[in-house]
Each structure stands twice: as C-alpha cells, then as structure tokens.
Amino acid sequence: MVKQTANVILSLCMIILLAACSGNSNDAKGSADEISSNNKVESSNEVDPSDPAFSAFKEPVTIHTVTSEYASAKYPEGDDITNNVWIKRYKEKLNINVVTDWVSDEYDTKLNLAISSNDLPDVFKVNASQLQQLIEADMVMDLTKVFNDYASERLKGYMEADADSFESGKKDGKLYGIPQLHWGLIDQPDFIWIRNDWKEELKIEDPKSVADVKNIALEFIEKHGGYGIAVDQTLDYLNLLAIAWNAHPDMWIEDEAGKIVYGSVQPEMKAALTEWADWYKLGIIDPEFAIKDFSAMNADIVAGKVGIQPYFQWWGYNPGVDTLSNLGKEAIFYPYLIPTTDGKEAKQSFFFANGSYIVIKKGFKNPEAAIKLLNDYAYIVDEGVGKESSETLSALLDNDLAHVVGALRVLNPSSDYEQFEAVSAALLSKDTGGLTTAGMWQKYNNSVDFLTNATPGAVGDYLQQGAPKAAYSLSKKILDSKNYVKTALWGASPEALASYGTTLDDILTEGFTKIIMGAESIDYFDTVVQNWQTAGGDAATEAVNAAYGK
C-alpha cells in the first residue's frame, strides 16, 4: 500500500548516499551527485547580488529550523550538522543566521509531537500527510506570493519541470508546501541484472522474453550451482518482474472503467504468481528467500552464489562495489530491460517519489529568507562550476555535505537526465567541455577510473552512466518512448488509506509467499484478495477513488 512509495524514496536516497560513500575522485570537480528527470531546466545567468532572489538582508535575519541525522556526512574538525560550511555561508552571503533547534534520527515522530504541541520552528520539512494536517490546522503560511516574488528563475524552473509534484503542495490553488522534489523519473525504471562472465562463458544471448530469463537461470544453476534469482522476504525485488505479466503490484492504477484499483490484487498478478511458483519448484527462486532480508539477499550476490537479480538502477553501488571487491572485475553484472511473456518490452511502473515539502510557520516575519536559501543551494549545485572556486565547491559539496541542509534545499528534477547526456557524450568524444556541474564531473571521473583501473569503488557511477550497457541508457529509452504507467495516487495518500499502514500489504505478502513456496495452490490468490478486501482493502479503494473524484 504505502510500501512501494516508501521503497522508491528510500532507494533513491540510497543512490546519493552510496555514491558519496563509494566515490573515489578527489578532484573538486568530481563531487556531489545530484538529481533528475527528462525535462530540462534552463541555466540562469551569473548571480546578481542586487537581484531580490540573491540579495543579502541589511539587518540580520534568524531562521529556526529542525533536521534529521545524516550520519554519512564528514565534517572538518569543530563542525557538525548544526554548525558547518553551509551555515557559515548563509551568514556571510545573505546575512541569515540559521539556528537548528533539534536534530533527531526519529524525525517524523519528534515533529509530530511538535505539531501536536504547536511548538514549531520557522522553516521545516514535512511529509505529505503532515502537510495536509498543518494546512487544515491553519498552522503554515500560504507561500504563493513570496515564492513568486523571490524564487530564482532556476528554482521556478525546477517546479515547471515537475509540475505534478509542485501542484501536490497546493490546496485550493494556494502554495503551502514547496516540494523538495526527487531524483527524477530516470531513476525509476527497474531492470534484471545478469552476471556477465557467466553469461559470456555460456554464450547466452540477451533475454528477450520471460522464457529466456527462466532458461538463463537454469543454465547458471547447472553450471555454477546455487540458485537462479536473488530476491528477499519482502517480495519487493521479485515484484519488480511483475511488469512482465503487465502487473503493477504496490501501485494504484486506473482500470478500463476509469476506476482506481490496487495493482497487487488484479488478475495479472495471479499470472505472475503462477510462474513464480513454478520457478520455486525448479530452484530458480532462492529456496530460503522467505527468511532473508535485504542484506542477506545481497550477501549471496557478493559471495557468488547467484547470477541474476531484479534490482533498481543503482546496483553498481550496492551490492556492486562489494561484489567486484570480493570476486574481481569479471563478476560485474549488467542491466537488461525486463521482458514480457510475448517478447515485448514491459511497461514500467512509475511511483510518486516526492517525499517531503518545505513549509513555513504561519506568522514568520521573513519567509523570503527561506526562499533565498533555496535559491543559493540550487545555484551552488547546478551552476557553481566555473562561477565559484574549486575550494568553495569542494567545501560545500564533498563528503556528503550537500545533504546536511535539511529543509533548506530543493532538488533539480532534471539534473540526472542532463547529467547522463553530458557524461555519456564526454566519454564517447573525450571532450569534457559539456561537463558543467560537480555531479557530472564525479560521474565522468569515476567512469574513466573504472574503465582504466577497474576500481571497485567507481563501479556504481560506471554502471549507472558510463558503461556500454549503462542503466541510465536503458532508462532514457523508457522515458523517451513513454513506456511506463504512472501511479494514479500522485500526491498525499488519503487519510483512510494511510491509517492502515502496512497491514494490508502484509496480508498480500504473507499470502503470496505461501503460493510461491507451494504451501497453497494458485487458487489461494482469490482467498488472499478477499482477505485483503475484508481487512480494509475495499474501504481504502473507496477512499482513493473519492479523493480523486472517481
């Protein structure tokens, strides 16, 4: 129900976290990986200090905020999340003092307490449900005018590039929550990753159908033992293959009658489960998947026990780095488009990926200060190369410091797409003139490093953008051909749906696991669906349709 959206946000956050941990470039040009989609944001001119979007306050302005822990950031001696190079820049460039009232690794829980006690900071980030709660309680400011008056052209361009997410922060046409946006649609396609040395050893062709995937798995088992496909107990990774049967589990979709239905309980899912139960009998699916979590699943890849894995586009970061470190460069996995039963390319599932919004407490006297900070962040990340010194950029962007600003940043929903185009062109032509952001330089440098030295820590960027079979090259093909289905639930989940938490999905996971393992026949699918409906699935479906006027 909410599981896949949470997984999308988590996995996309992992792209940045793992890239920062595994990136090996020390060049100041090669830092800070940032964000995505297939729409373009035009570059603005040099920063004009007299421009209201970037001008400093004559008198000091103080902003109180709160934030969550960011454990992977590495600070110079004496600095921390509440006092760092960004905080100092705010004061120096804009005359804004940013004071962090609290930091917590249980951010949502602590923020909920602050909301209930009306003890709010000036500027903070919220999830979609919290945004609706604050709007209804009249506790946050209408930002329509201040955004229009003070947002830079680049920041406004971000919102134009992902207009759906921007609209999700509004109510009755008024802007209450500025979406922090996300890594972009180019990050959403999923693939089937296949170990290349095994594939070449057996002279296996690229998979063109579900039958091909099955046969490759069986050939790998016969030659190398183990099992065929790595998945875990959540079924999240096995579910990535469901699009081969035109099933879209964990996603709300429109049916032929125009009603919104839950993909996990549609007839197409029954067809997928039928095949997976057969795969389990044949030893293709890990016989111990039901007791393996994410880490255990990836440990088998790293140990060389399995050669196929349905996975996101960031396989190269994890488990790729550890796999190559343990097994050598020949054990690299490459991504392939998920095929269908009839040999066509499967239509991908695209989820709403905007996880948070920036809000300002009602009554705060200087809301424009928050907008200026967002403008400055966008400028540094997307335009800093060539305009700021390499020392400045390194201090702000290296060591994961680009991610410690909490509510004071908005991500560019076009940069990963633009980044891939620039990096792939530079690798092909050897002309680096088109590399204009720190993220582009990092991806380029690490791709070259892997091609030259096979450095395991560089394989994530290489497989994402620099390889002949790069994940982003496949993603771009999917985006450009529009071969995807977007969730019908594009924004906040209705309260009646959110209230079930994971209860409804847990019913499905348990029931589907029994079918796959042969404890129940495929006819049990109808019982599982009925249990889901009775436990609240029907009520949740009605709530979703009501929320979207269906």
CORHUQUI-V353332 format. One line per field, one symbol per residue. phi: phi as a letter, one per 40 degrees, with the letter a starting at -180 (. if undefined). psi: psi as a letter, one per 20 degrees, with the letter a starting at -180 (. if undefined). Layout:
phi->???
psi->???
This chain:
phi->.cccccccccccccdcdccccccbcccccbbfcbeahbcbbccccdcbcccdcbccccbdbbbcbbaccbcccbbcdgcaccaaccdccdcccbgbcbbccabacbdccccdcccccfbcccbabbccccdccccccfbbcccdcccccbcccccccdcccbcccccccbafgbcbbcccgachccccdbbbcbccccccdcfccccbaccccdcccccccccbggbcbcabccgdccccccccbgbbcgbcbccccgccbcccbcddcccccdccccccccgccdcbdcbbcdccdccccccgcabbacacccdccacddcccccbgccccbbcbcccbcbgccccccbbcbccabcbbdcgccbccccccccdccccccbbccgbbccccccccbcfgccbccfcbabcccbccccccdccccccccgbccccbbcccccccdcccccccbfcdccccccccbbcdbcdccccccccccfcabcdccbiccddcccccfcdccccccccccccccgcbccccdcccccccccchdccccccccccbgc
psi->fighghhggghhhhggghghhipjpiphilrnpqaaajqqpqpraqpoiiphhiqqqhqqpppprrrrqnhiqoqqpirahinahgghgggghikpoopohqpqjmggghhhghghjlmqrgprqrrhghghghghiliqqojgghghhiprhgghhghhhmhghghijqpkipohpopiaairhiihqqroppphhgghhjlprqpirhhggghgghhgghhibcrgpprahijhhhhhihihjkqmqjqprpahijqprphijqhhhhgghgghhghghijgpoijhijpagghghhhghikiqjppprrikhhgojgghghhhirhijqqqqqpprrhjirpqpqpproioirqpqpppiphmhhgghhhgggghgggijhpihqqhgggghhhrkjiijjidjkqpqojihhghggggghghhgijojhjoirhgghgggghgggghgikphiihghghghiqhlqghhgggggghikmrpqqinnbqpqhhghhicjgghhggggghghggijhqrhiighggggggghiigghgghgghhhjk.
